[in-house]
Amino acid sequence: MRRTTINFIIDAVGFVGFVFLTTTGILVRYVLPPGSGRRAVLWGMNRHEWGDLHFWIAIAFFCVLGLHLFLHWRWIVHMIRGKPQKGSGLRFALGLVGILAVLAIAITPLGGSVEQSGTSAVQREESSALTHESERVRSRMTLIEIERKTGVPKAYIIEHLGMPKDVQLNEGVAKLGKRFGFDIEDVRRIVREYKAQK
């Protein structure tokens, strides 16, 4: 296969990757914004699943871009170095320093430590305890069992999930969720919120 054909294919794949990267980014930012969680679905995928797709498209795009740079490496070096003349070594060194600086800035956040902003160690410990307690709530449990296990009144859960007051109390929350449009994470969030108020 001719080099020009290979370049055309790589550039075309890169362009398609860039378009899909842009559209999935817009989608998770504006169409399925933060907070839409698992309830809002587009083409059978929720925000988190679209976010996963966005990530893998970014990885593929990065690989195609790397291949593109590899195939054009001599041209890139020639452009940075220029025609051999006085000062061309300095220009090459500055170009190399620029590339290394961009890479260093790009990977710096990956090595940083994540902190809980605005929360003390005690608050983080309380939050961890609330999360642990809410994780004990299972999808097969009924509202009565959740009330017994967590101390959160079933009426509070019913109200905050937008269910009718005469809902079946001995039915598992997974079945109720399918009927009324929520999932187990919504129930756990309500348990955490109730406990945090106490």
Secondary structure, DSSP 8 states (H G I E B T S, - for coil): --HHHHHHHHHHHHHHHHHHHHHHHHIIIIIS-TT-TTT-EETTEEHHHHHHHHHHHHHHHHHHHHHHHHHTHHHHHHHHH-SS-TTHHHHHHHHHHHHHHHHHHHHGGGGS----TT--HHHHHHHHHHHHHHHT--TT-BHHHHHHHH---HHHHHHHTT--TT--TTSBHHHHHHHHT--HHHHHHHHHHHHHH-
